[in-house]
């Protein structure tokens, strides 16, 4: 299992557009992806679950990857997050 942490820098946090883009990016990974905060981790491949987290600017987003290709998936997700959030 691989874990990634990312502090949200977008002034609007994770709203519909970036949540949709993130879910699309994470959905290509064949394994399990969980996103959220330590007390509330959700399926990273489900749009309404990710949007329901209500993450704002300055919040720390946790992602866990479990399965084949988890290292590559984490690296691609980190690059993606830096580009959109």
HELIX and SHEET records of a PDB file:
HELIX    1   1 UNK A   16  UNK A   27  1                                  12    
HELIX    2   2 UNK A   47  UNK A   51  1                                   5    
HELIX    3   3 UNK A   70  UNK A   84  1                                  15    
SHEET    1   A 4 UNK A   2  UNK A   7  0                                        
SHEET    2   A 4 UNK A  60  UNK A  66 -1                                        
SHEET    3   A 4 UNK A  32  UNK A  37 -1                                        
SHEET    4   A 4 UNK A  40  UNK A  43 -1                                        
END                                                                             
